[in-house]
Amino acid sequence: MSFYFTRTGDDAYRATELVAGAWNPDEQHISPVLGLLVHLLETDHAARREASGAPRLQLGRISADIFGVVPVDEFTYDLRVLRPGRSIELAEAELRYGGRTIVLLRAWFVQAADTTGLAGSPFAPIPSVDETPEFDSTTVWPGAYIASFEARRTQVEPGHAHFWLRTPVDLVDDARASALARAAGLFDTANGMTVRRDPREVAFPNVELTASLFRQPFTPAAGTGPDAQKPSRESPWLGFNTRVSFGPTGLGLTSSVLHDQDGPFGTLNQTLTVRP
């Protein structure tokens, strides 16, 4: 059994070597960190709701601001509820290292309702996993994190591809994270899966990430409530239709439509700082 993080205290985890890369193999790739923070917020939300007798809510948006880099080391975290409510809740997770804030991640939880008769989206599906060829991400990026996941990709043009990712590595050693939290641990990978320019020539790290969901992923169509997505030993395939844009003044944007086996379920955007 392998993990991205091992618990070392009530508010602390240690990153394993599997999180290393990709801009610098001595630093953590931020993608697993985001999955960890989503897992912690989901777990805290469920515990508080059970204690109060209030119904659990579903996660509708994740937004993370990335303040800096963090070594492959031990770090601490803090959880806060910024906007409590019975039908809507805003919670925040803060990751700290060496007395500094590294990531602030906020999550909106909203009540579930039966809107089957209204459901629909103009986002087009992408070819299935079986229709997409295998891709070795380590040919583009270094680091153990890049080597830890399985990828399938069809490149449309430089800066545009659709691809599928999954990882056999568990997020944490002390709990079974939900499929959504494990998927969130892959979200930040999107920026490196269809590069416009060779990352050895141009740096384009993202300073934030925002994922907005219009459907709960990895659940049967009939089970869309917050309790439908049960933790599983199987890591589901997560699909992306991703486009990368560079502007003329050092700004960039990586924009993705997120998919599961049933089609699109949300969008993902990452603001880039482009550094020739």
Salt bridges, closest charged atoms under 4 A:
ASP44 OD2 - ARG48 NE 2.81
ASP73 OD1 - ARG14 NH1 3.03
GLU74 OE1 - ARG14 NH2 3.87
ASP78 OD2 - ARG80 NH1 2.72
GLU89 OE2 - HIS45 ND1 3.01
GLU89 OE2 - ARG48 NH2 2.65
GLU89 OE1 - ARG49 NH2 3.44
GLU92 OE1 - ARG80 NH2 2.67
GLU92 OE2 - ARG106 NE 2.92
GLU94 OE1 - ARG80 NH1 3.11
GLU94 OE2 - ARG96 NH1 2.91
GLU134 OE2 - ARG152 NH2 3.90
GLU150 OE1 - ARG166 NE 3.00
ASP170 OD1 - ARG176 NH1 2.94
ASP170 OD1 - ARG182 NH2 3.26
ASP170 OD2 - ARG233 NH1 3.82
ASP174 OD2 - ARG7 NE 2.58
ASP198 OD2 - ARG200 NH2 2.68
GLU201 OE1 - ARG197 NH2 3.67
ASP227 OD1 - ARG56 NH1 3.07
ASP260 OD1 - ARG215 NH2 2.79
